[in-house]
Amino acid sequence: QVQLVESGGGLVQAGGSLRLSCAASGRHFSDYTMGWFRQAPGNEREFVSGINWSGTRTYYSESVEGRFTISRDNAKNTVYLQMNSLKPEDTAVYYCAACTRGDGQYYQRYEYDYWGQGIQVTVSS
């Protein structure tokens, strides 16, 4: 079992930055692909970014490419999402997720096995 706990959310003005962290329990964190998703009110939960087990491969949705950066520190069992140039449309609950399917690129909710409780990010205009 893996437990994921997000932190670092909050309220920021448009153009500002936030850094989300996701701390994982368990001994196998370095084996997992990690991802970030988000869900705005009335919308489906959507993929934001993913990173492979070693941190050597990262990928993003078109809406955040060039503004967000995902990274991980396997020694600390933590994955990060640095969010720059934030826009009001980035407002959502952000979720950290872990995928145990092995090395690859995973964009779908069903491909992820463990989820955090979510954290609110609000960007004011």
DSSP file (Angstrom, degrees, kcal/mol; ACC not computed):
  #  RESIDUE AA STRUCTURE BP1 BP2  ACC     N-H-->O    O-->H-N    N-H-->O    O-->H-N    TCO  KAPPA ALPHA  PHI   PSI    X-CA   Y-CA   Z-CA
    1    1 A Q              0   0    0      0, 0.0     2,-0.4     0, 0.0   113,-0.1   0.000 360.0 360.0 360.0 139.7    0.0    0.0    0.0
    2    2 A V        -     0   0    0     24,-0.1     2,-0.5   111,-0.1   113,-0.2  -0.969 360.0-159.4-120.4 132.5    1.2    3.5   -0.9
    3    3 A Q        -     0   0    0     -2,-0.4    22,-2.2   111,-0.1     2,-0.4  -0.947   7.6-164.5-111.8 134.9    0.0    6.7    0.8
    4    4 A L  E     -A   24   0A   0     -2,-0.5   113,-0.5   111,-0.4     2,-0.5  -0.962   4.5-171.7-121.7 132.4    0.5   10.0   -0.9
    5    5 A V  E     -A   23   0A   0     18,-2.1    18,-2.5    -2,-0.4     2,-0.2  -0.970   9.3-154.5-129.9 117.2    0.2   13.4    0.8
    6    6 A E  E     +A   22   0A   0     -2,-0.5     2,-0.3    16,-0.2    16,-0.2  -0.566  18.3 167.8 -87.3 152.1    0.2   16.6   -1.2
    7    7 A S  E     +A   21   0A   0     14,-2.2    14,-2.7    -2,-0.2   112,-0.1  -0.965  42.4  63.7-151.5 165.7    1.3   20.0    0.1
    8    8 A G        +     0   0    0     -2,-0.3    11,-0.4     1,-0.2    14,-0.0   0.428  64.9 131.4 100.6  -0.3    2.1   23.5   -1.1
    9    9 A G        +     0   0    0     12,-0.1     2,-0.3     9,-0.1   112,-0.2  -0.107  21.6 111.7 -74.6-180.0   -1.2   24.5   -2.6
   10   10 A G  E     -d  121   0B   0    110,-1.1   112,-2.8   109,-0.1     2,-0.4  -0.983  63.2 -38.9 152.9-160.9   -2.9   27.8   -1.9
   11   11 A L  E     +d  122   0B   0     -2,-0.3     2,-0.3   110,-0.2   112,-0.2  -0.866  53.2 165.2-106.0 132.1   -4.0   31.2   -3.4
   12   12 A V  E     -d  123   0B   0    110,-2.5   112,-2.4    -2,-0.4     2,-0.1  -0.985  34.6-110.9-143.9 152.1   -1.8   33.0   -5.9
   13   13 A Q  E >   -d  124   0B   0     -2,-0.3     3,-2.3   110,-0.2    73,-0.2  -0.469  50.8 -82.2 -79.6 155.0   -2.2   35.9   -8.3
   14   14 A A  T 3  S+     0   0    0    110,-2.5    73,-0.2     1,-0.3    -1,-0.1  -0.297 119.9  29.5 -55.5 137.6   -2.1   35.3  -12.0
   15   15 A G  T 3  S+     0   0    0     71,-3.2    70,-0.6     1,-0.3    -1,-0.3   0.251 100.4 113.5  91.9 -11.6    1.5   35.2  -13.2
   16   16 A G    <   -     0   0    0     -3,-2.3    70,-2.3    70,-0.2     2,-0.3  -0.090  58.9-121.2 -85.1-173.4    2.7   33.9   -9.9
   17   17 A S        -     0   0    0     67,-0.2     2,-0.3    68,-0.2    67,-0.2  -0.923  20.3-178.9-132.4 152.9    4.2   30.6   -8.9
   18   18 A L  E     - B   0  83A   0     65,-2.1    65,-3.4    -2,-0.3     2,-0.5  -0.978  16.0-146.5-143.5 153.2    3.6   27.7   -6.6
   19   19 A R  E     - B   0  82A   0    -11,-0.4     2,-0.3    -2,-0.3    63,-0.2  -0.969  13.8-159.3-123.6 116.4    5.4   24.5   -5.9
   20   20 A L  E     - B   0  81A   0     61,-2.7    61,-2.3    -2,-0.5     2,-0.3  -0.703   6.1-163.1 -90.4 144.5    3.5   21.4   -5.0
   21   21 A S  E     -AB   7  80A   0    -14,-2.7   -14,-2.2    -2,-0.3     2,-0.4  -0.934   7.3-163.6-123.6 151.1    5.0   18.5   -3.2
   22   22 A C  E     -AB   6  79A   0     57,-2.0    57,-2.0    -2,-0.3     2,-0.5  -0.934   7.8-160.5-136.7 112.0    3.8   14.9   -2.8
   23   23 A A  E     -AB   5  78A   0    -18,-2.5   -18,-2.1    -2,-0.4     2,-0.4  -0.798  10.3-157.4 -96.0 131.1    5.3   12.8   -0.1
   24   24 A A  E     -A    4   0A   0     53,-2.9   -20,-0.2    -2,-0.5     2,-0.2  -0.845   5.4-146.9-111.3 142.5    5.0    9.0   -0.5
   25   25 A S        +     0   0    0    -22,-2.2     3,-0.2    -2,-0.4   -22,-0.1  -0.563  56.2  57.8 -93.0 167.3    5.1    6.3    2.1
   26   26 A G  S    S-     0   0    0     -2,-0.2     3,-0.4     1,-0.1   -24,-0.1  -0.117  82.3 -92.8  98.8 164.5    6.5    2.8    1.4
   27   27 A R  S    S+     0   0    0      1,-0.2     3,-0.3     2,-0.1    -1,-0.1   0.517 108.5  62.4 -95.3  -6.6    9.7    1.3    0.2
   28   28 A H    >>  +     0   0    0      1,-0.2     3,-2.0    -3,-0.2     4,-0.5   0.128  58.6 118.4-111.5  20.3    9.0    1.1   -3.6
   29   29 A F  G >4 S+     0   0    0     -3,-0.4     3,-1.8     1,-0.3    -1,-0.2   0.891  73.1  58.8 -54.0 -42.9    8.6    4.7   -4.5
   30   30 A S  G 34 S+     0   0    0     -3,-0.3    -1,-0.3     1,-0.3    -2,-0.1   0.609 100.4  58.8 -68.2  -9.4   11.6    4.7   -6.9
   31   31 A D  G <4 S+     0   0    0     -3,-2.0     2,-0.3     2,-0.1    -1,-0.3   0.628  93.2  88.6 -87.0 -14.6    9.9    1.9   -8.9
   32   32 A Y  S << S-     0   0    0     -3,-1.8     2,-0.4    -4,-0.5    68,-0.2  -0.600  71.6-132.8 -96.0 142.0    6.8    4.0   -9.7
   33   33 A T  E     -E   99   0B   0     66,-1.8    66,-3.2    -2,-0.3     2,-0.4  -0.729  33.9-151.3 -73.7 138.2    5.9    6.3  -12.4
   34   34 A M  E     -EF  98  51B   0     17,-2.3    17,-2.4    -2,-0.4     2,-0.3  -0.886  16.0-178.0-117.2 148.4    4.4    9.4  -10.7
   35   35 A G  E     -EF  97  50B   0     62,-2.7    62,-2.4    -2,-0.4     2,-0.4  -0.953  20.8-140.6-141.6 160.7    1.8   11.8  -12.1
   36   36 A W  E     +EF  96  49B   0     13,-2.9    12,-2.7    -2,-0.3    13,-1.8  -0.984  22.7 176.4-119.9 135.7   -0.1   14.9  -11.3
   37   37 A F  E     -EF  95  47B   0     58,-2.7    58,-2.9    -2,-0.4     2,-0.3  -0.828  10.0-156.4-125.6 166.8   -3.7   15.4  -12.3
   38   38 A R  E     -EF  94  46B   0      8,-2.4     8,-3.3    -2,-0.3     2,-0.4  -0.993   5.8-160.5-146.0 155.4   -6.2   18.2  -11.6
   39   39 A Q  E     -E   93   0B   0     54,-2.3    54,-2.4    -2,-0.3     6,-0.2  -0.946   5.6-164.1-140.4 116.6   -9.9   18.7  -11.4
   40   40 A A    >   -     0   0    0      4,-0.4     3,-2.4    -2,-0.4    52,-0.1  -0.631  47.0 -76.0 -91.4 155.5  -11.7   21.9  -11.7
   41   41 A P  T 3  S+     0   0    0      0, 0.0    -1,-0.1     0, 0.0     3,-0.1  -0.260 119.6   8.8 -54.1 129.6  -15.4   22.3  -10.6
   42   42 A G  T 3  S+     0   0    0      1,-0.3     2,-0.3    -3,-0.1    -3,-0.0   0.432 112.3 103.1  81.5  -1.5  -17.7   20.7  -13.1
   43   43 A N  S <  S-     0   0    0     -3,-2.4    -1,-0.3     1,-0.1     2,-0.1  -0.719  75.0-104.5-112.6 161.9  -14.8   19.1  -15.0
   44   44 A E        -     0   0    0     -2,-0.3    -4,-0.4    -3,-0.1     2,-0.4  -0.449  47.6 -93.5 -74.1 155.9  -13.3   15.7  -15.3
   45   45 A R        -     0   0    0     -6,-0.2     2,-0.3    -2,-0.1    -6,-0.2  -0.591  53.1-161.6 -70.0 129.4  -10.0   15.0  -13.6
   46   46 A E  E     -F   38   0B   0     -8,-3.3    -8,-2.4    -2,-0.4     2,-0.1  -0.870  19.8-105.0-122.6 150.3   -7.4   15.6  -16.2
   47   47 A F  E     +F   37   0B   0     -2,-0.3   -10,-0.2    60,-0.2     3,-0.1  -0.431  35.1 169.5 -68.8 140.5   -3.7   14.7  -16.7
   48   48 A V  E     -     0   0B   0    -12,-2.7    13,-2.4     1,-0.4     2,-0.3   0.704  58.4 -20.1-115.1 -52.4   -1.2   17.4  -16.0
   49   49 A S  E     -FG  36  60B   0    -13,-1.8   -13,-2.9    11,-0.2    -1,-0.4  -0.995  49.7-160.9-161.3 153.8    2.3   15.8  -15.9
   50   50 A G  E     -FG  35  59B   0      9,-2.4     9,-2.0    -2,-0.3     2,-0.3  -0.959   1.1-166.2-139.7 159.5    4.1   12.5  -15.5
   51   51 A I  E     -FG  34  58B   0    -17,-2.4   -17,-2.3    -2,-0.3     7,-0.2  -0.995  21.6-123.5-146.4 138.0    7.7   11.4  -14.6
   52   52 A N    >   -     0   0    0      5,-2.3     3,-0.9    -2,-0.3   -20,-0.1  -0.155  41.4 -88.9 -78.5 178.4    9.3    8.0  -14.9
   53   53 A W  T 3  S+     0   0    0      1,-0.3   -21,-0.2   -22,-0.2    -1,-0.1   0.812 125.5  38.6 -60.0 -34.9   10.9    6.2  -12.1
   54   54 A S  T 3  S-     0   0    0    -23,-0.1    -1,-0.3    19,-0.0    18,-0.1   0.556 106.9-118.1 -94.5  -9.5   14.4    7.7  -12.5
   55   55 A G  S <  S+     0   0    0     -3,-0.9    -2,-0.1     2,-0.2    17,-0.1   0.533  84.4 114.4  84.4   5.4   13.3   11.2  -13.4
   56   56 A T  S    S+     0   0    0      1,-0.2     2,-0.5    -5,-0.0    -3,-0.1   0.644  70.4  51.6 -86.4 -14.4   14.9   11.0  -16.8
   57   57 A R        +     0   0    0     47,-0.1    -5,-2.3     2,-0.0     2,-0.3  -0.978  63.7 170.2-127.3 122.7   11.6   11.2  -18.7
   58   58 A T  E     -G   51   0B   0     -2,-0.5     2,-0.3    -7,-0.2    -7,-0.2  -0.938   5.3-178.1-126.3 151.4    9.0   13.9  -18.1
   59   59 A Y  E     -G   50   0B   0     -9,-2.0    -9,-2.4    -2,-0.3     2,-0.3  -0.991   3.8-165.6-151.8 154.5    5.8   14.7  -20.1
   60   60 A Y  E     -G   49   0B   0     -2,-0.3   -11,-0.2   -11,-0.2     2,-0.1  -0.909  27.3-102.6-140.4 157.0    3.1   17.3  -19.9
   61   61 A S    >>  -     0   0    0    -13,-2.4     4,-1.4    -2,-0.3     3,-1.1  -0.458  41.7-112.5 -72.6 158.6   -0.3   18.2  -21.1
   62   62 A E  T 34 S+     0   0    0      1,-0.2    -1,-0.1     2,-0.2     3,-0.1   0.840 113.6  63.3 -62.0 -32.4   -0.4   20.9  -23.8
   63   63 A S  T 34 S+     0   0    0      1,-0.2    -1,-0.2     3,-0.0   -15,-0.1   0.714 115.8  27.7 -69.5 -20.1   -2.1   23.3  -21.4
   64   64 A V  T X> S+     0   0    0     -3,-1.1     3,-2.5   -16,-0.2     4,-2.1   0.482  84.8 128.4-118.9  -6.6    0.9   23.4  -19.0
   65   65 A E  T 3< S+     0   0    0     -4,-1.4     4,-0.1     1,-0.3   -16,-0.0  -0.271  81.4  15.2 -55.0 130.6    3.8   22.6  -21.3
   66   66 A G  T 34 S+     0   0    0      2,-0.5    -1,-0.3     1,-0.1     3,-0.1   0.259 125.0  60.2  89.0 -13.2    6.5   25.2  -20.8
   67   67 A R  T <4 S+     0   0    0     -3,-2.5    17,-1.9     1,-0.1     2,-0.3   0.694  97.6  53.8-114.3 -33.6    5.0   26.6  -17.5
   68   68 A F  E  <  -C   83   0A   0     -4,-2.1    -2,-0.5    15,-0.2     2,-0.4  -0.780  60.8-164.5-107.0 149.0    5.1   23.6  -15.2
   69   69 A T  E     -C   82   0A   0     13,-2.4    13,-3.1    -2,-0.3     2,-0.4  -0.987   4.4-157.8-134.8 125.2    8.0   21.3  -14.3
   70   70 A I  E     +C   81   0A   0     -2,-0.4     2,-0.3    11,-0.2    11,-0.2  -0.789  21.9 159.2 -98.8 144.3    7.8   17.9  -12.7
   71   71 A S  E     -C   80   0A   0      9,-1.6     9,-3.1    -2,-0.4     2,-0.3  -0.951  19.8-150.9-152.6 170.1   10.7   16.4  -10.7
   72   72 A R  E     -C   79   0A   0     -2,-0.3     2,-0.4     7,-0.3     7,-0.2  -0.993  12.2-155.0-148.1 154.1   11.3   13.8   -8.1
   73   73 A D  E > > -C   78   0A   0      5,-3.0     5,-1.8    -2,-0.3     3,-1.1  -0.905   9.6-172.0-127.7 100.4   13.7   13.0   -5.3
   74   74 A N  G > 5S+     0   0    0     -2,-0.4     3,-0.5     1,-0.3   -44,-0.2   0.781  84.4  61.8 -68.4 -25.6   13.7    9.3   -4.7
   75   75 A A  G 3 5S+     0   0    0      1,-0.2    -1,-0.3    -3,-0.1   -45,-0.0   0.788 113.6  36.5 -67.7 -25.6   15.9    9.6   -1.6
   76   76 A K  G < 5S-     0   0    0     -3,-1.1    -1,-0.2     2,-0.2    -2,-0.2   0.352 105.7-125.9-106.2   3.6   13.1   11.7   -0.1
   77   77 A N  T < 5 +     0   0    0     -3,-0.5   -53,-2.9    -4,-0.5     2,-0.4   0.906  68.4 130.3  52.9  44.1   10.2    9.7   -1.6
   78   78 A T  E   < -BC  23  73A   0     -5,-1.8    -5,-3.0   -55,-0.2     2,-0.4  -0.980  44.6-164.0-136.0 139.8    8.9   13.0   -3.0
   79   79 A V  E     -BC  22  72A   0    -57,-2.0   -57,-2.0    -2,-0.4     2,-0.3  -0.942  16.8-157.7-118.6 146.7    7.6   14.3   -6.3
   80   80 A Y  E     -BC  21  71A   0     -9,-3.1    -9,-1.6    -2,-0.4     2,-0.4  -0.839  15.0-159.3-123.6 156.3    7.3   18.0   -7.1
   81   81 A L  E     -BC  20  70A   0    -61,-2.3   -61,-2.7    -2,-0.3     2,-0.6  -0.889  11.0-161.4-135.1 106.5    5.3   20.1   -9.5
   82   82 A Q  E     -BC  19  69A   0    -13,-3.1   -13,-2.4    -2,-0.4     2,-0.6  -0.782  10.8-164.9 -86.8 121.6    6.8   23.6  -10.0
   83   83 A M  E     +BC  18  68A   0    -65,-3.4   -65,-2.1    -2,-0.6     2,-0.3  -0.935  11.7 173.8-116.1 114.5    4.0   25.8  -11.5
   84   84 A N        +     0   0    0    -17,-1.9   -67,-0.2    -2,-0.6   -68,-0.2  -0.730  59.1  23.3-114.7 164.4    5.0   29.1  -13.0
   85   85 A S  S    S-     0   0    0    -70,-0.6    -1,-0.2    -2,-0.3   -68,-0.2   0.903  84.9-160.3  48.4  49.0    3.1   31.8  -15.0
   86   86 A L        -     0   0    0    -70,-2.3   -71,-3.2    -3,-0.2   -70,-0.2  -0.262   8.2-158.9 -66.0 146.3   -0.1   30.6  -13.4
   87   87 A K    >   -     0   0    0    -73,-0.2     3,-2.3    -3,-0.1     4,-0.3  -0.846  31.9-110.4-121.1 156.1   -3.4   31.4  -15.0
   88   88 A P  G >  S+     0   0    0      0, 0.0     3,-1.8     0, 0.0    35,-0.4   0.839 117.4  63.7 -55.3 -32.0   -6.9   31.6  -13.5
   89   89 A E  G 3  S+     0   0    0      1,-0.3   -49,-0.0   -49,-0.0    -3,-0.0   0.561  88.7  69.4 -72.6  -5.9   -7.7   28.5  -15.6
   90   90 A D  G <  S+     0   0    0     -3,-2.3    -1,-0.3    33,-0.0     2,-0.2   0.533  70.9 120.2 -82.6  -6.9   -5.1   26.5  -13.6
   91   91 A T    <   +     0   0    0     -3,-1.8     2,-0.3    -4,-0.3    31,-0.2  -0.406  41.2 106.7 -61.5 125.4   -7.5   26.8  -10.6
   92   92 A A  E    S- H   0 121B   0     29,-2.0    29,-2.6    -2,-0.2     2,-0.5  -0.969  76.1 -79.5-177.7 170.8   -8.3   23.2   -9.5
   93   93 A V  E     -EH  39 120B   0    -54,-2.4   -54,-2.3    -2,-0.3     2,-0.4  -0.869  49.3-146.1 -87.9 127.9   -7.7   20.6   -7.0
   94   94 A Y  E     -EH  38 119B   0     25,-3.3    25,-1.9    -2,-0.5     2,-0.4  -0.829  12.9-162.9-103.5 134.2   -4.4   18.9   -7.8
   95   95 A Y  E     -E   37   0B   0    -58,-2.9   -58,-2.7    -2,-0.4     2,-0.3  -0.936  10.8-146.9-120.4 137.3   -3.8   15.2   -7.2
   96   96 A C  E     -E   36   0B   0     -2,-0.4    20,-2.5   -60,-0.2     2,-0.3  -0.783  24.8-175.4 -93.6 144.7   -0.6   13.3   -7.0
   97   97 A A  E     -EI  35 115B   0    -62,-2.4   -62,-2.7    -2,-0.3     2,-0.4  -0.993  18.2-144.5-145.5 151.1   -0.8    9.7   -8.2
   98   98 A A  E     -EI  34 114B   0     16,-2.2    15,-2.3    -2,-0.3    16,-1.7  -0.949   8.8-159.3-119.4 135.8    1.4    6.6   -8.5
   99   99 A C  E     -E   33   0B   0    -66,-3.2   -66,-1.8    -2,-0.4     3,-0.3  -0.956   8.4-172.4-116.6 128.2    1.5    4.1  -11.3
  100  100 A T        +     0   0    0     -2,-0.5     3,-0.1    11,-0.3    12,-0.1   0.189  58.2 103.7-103.1  15.9    2.9    0.6  -10.7
  101  101 A R  S    S-     0   0    0     10,-0.3    -1,-0.2     1,-0.3     2,-0.1   0.454  85.1-112.7 -81.7  -0.4    2.8   -0.6  -14.4
  102  102 A G        -     0   0    0     -3,-0.3    -1,-0.3   -71,-0.2   -69,-0.1  -0.424  62.5 -14.3  97.9-177.8    6.5   -0.2  -15.0
  103  103 A D  S    S+     0   0    0     -2,-0.1     2,-0.3    -3,-0.1   -51,-0.0  -0.366  91.8  87.9 -66.5 135.1    8.4    2.2  -17.2
  104  104 A G  S    S-     0   0    0     -2,-0.1     2,-0.5   -47,-0.1    -2,-0.1  -0.960  77.9 -74.8 164.1-175.2    6.3    4.0  -19.8
  105  105 A Q        -     0   0    0     -2,-0.3     2,-0.5   -53,-0.0   -47,-0.0  -0.970  43.2-171.0-116.0 125.9    4.2    7.1  -20.3
  106  106 A Y        +     0   0    0     -2,-0.5    -2,-0.0     1,-0.1    -7,-0.0  -0.967  20.8 160.1-126.4 124.7    0.8    7.1  -18.6
  107  107 A Y        +     0   0    0     -2,-0.5     2,-0.3   -60,-0.1   -60,-0.2   0.516  49.8  89.2-117.7 -12.5   -1.9    9.7  -19.2
  108  108 A Q  S >  S-     0   0    0      1,-0.1     3,-1.3   -62,-0.1     4,-0.3  -0.688  71.0-132.0-100.9 144.6   -5.1    8.0  -18.1
  109  109 A R  G >  S+     0   0    0     -2,-0.3     3,-1.8     1,-0.3    -1,-0.1   0.886 106.0  58.8 -56.1 -41.1   -6.6    7.9  -14.6
  110  110 A Y  G 3  S+     0   0    0      1,-0.3    -1,-0.3     3,-0.0    -2,-0.0   0.673  95.1  65.0 -68.6 -14.8   -7.2    4.2  -14.7
  111  111 A E  G <  S+     0   0    0     -3,-1.3     2,-0.4   -12,-0.1   -10,-0.3   0.590  88.8  80.8 -81.7  -9.9   -3.5    3.6  -15.2
  112  112 A Y    <   -     0   0    0     -3,-1.8   -13,-0.3    -4,-0.3     3,-0.1  -0.835  57.5-170.4-104.0 136.0   -2.7    5.0  -11.8
  113  113 A D        +     0   0    0    -15,-2.3     2,-0.4    -2,-0.4   -14,-0.2   0.747  66.8  40.9 -98.7 -28.5   -3.1    2.8   -8.7
  114  114 A Y  E     -I   98   0B   0    -16,-1.7   -16,-2.2  -113,-0.1     2,-0.3  -0.960  63.5-169.8-129.8 143.7   -2.7    5.2   -5.8
  115  115 A W  E     -I   97   0B   0     -2,-0.4  -111,-0.4   -18,-0.2   -18,-0.2  -0.961  17.3-130.9-133.8 146.0   -3.9    8.7   -5.2
  116  116 A G        -     0   0    0    -20,-2.5  -111,-0.2    -2,-0.3     3,-0.1  -0.299  36.7-104.6 -80.1 178.0   -3.4   11.5   -2.8
  117  117 A Q        -     0   0    0   -113,-0.5  -112,-0.1     1,-0.2   -22,-0.1   0.625  62.1-115.7 -82.3 -13.5   -6.3   13.3   -1.2
  118  118 A G        -     0   0    0    -22,-0.1     2,-0.3     1,-0.0   -23,-0.2   0.089  20.7-130.1  95.0 152.0   -5.8   16.4   -3.4
  119  119 A I  E     - H   0  94B   0    -25,-1.9   -25,-3.3  -112,-0.1     2,-0.3  -0.999  20.9-115.2-143.0 140.2   -4.9   20.0   -2.7
  120  120 A Q  E     - H   0  93B   0     -2,-0.3  -110,-1.1   -27,-0.2     2,-0.4  -0.544  24.7-175.0 -80.7 134.1   -6.5   23.2   -3.8
  121  121 A V  E     -dH  10  92B   0    -29,-2.6   -29,-2.0    -2,-0.3     2,-0.5  -0.996   6.3-175.1-123.4 123.3   -4.7   25.7   -6.1
  122  122 A T  E     -d   11   0B   0   -112,-2.8  -110,-2.5    -2,-0.4     2,-0.6  -0.979   7.2-166.8-123.6 125.7   -6.5   28.9   -6.7
  123  123 A V  E     -d   12   0B   0     -2,-0.5     2,-0.3   -35,-0.4  -110,-0.2  -0.949  11.6-153.3-114.2 117.7   -5.3   31.5   -9.2
  124  124 A S  E      d   13   0B   0   -112,-2.4  -110,-2.5    -2,-0.6    -2,-0.0  -0.626 360.0 360.0 -92.1 148.3   -6.9   34.9   -9.0
  125  125 A S              0   0    0     -2,-0.3    -1,-0.1  -112,-0.2  -112,-0.1   0.447 360.0 360.0 -89.7 360.0   -7.1   37.3  -11.9
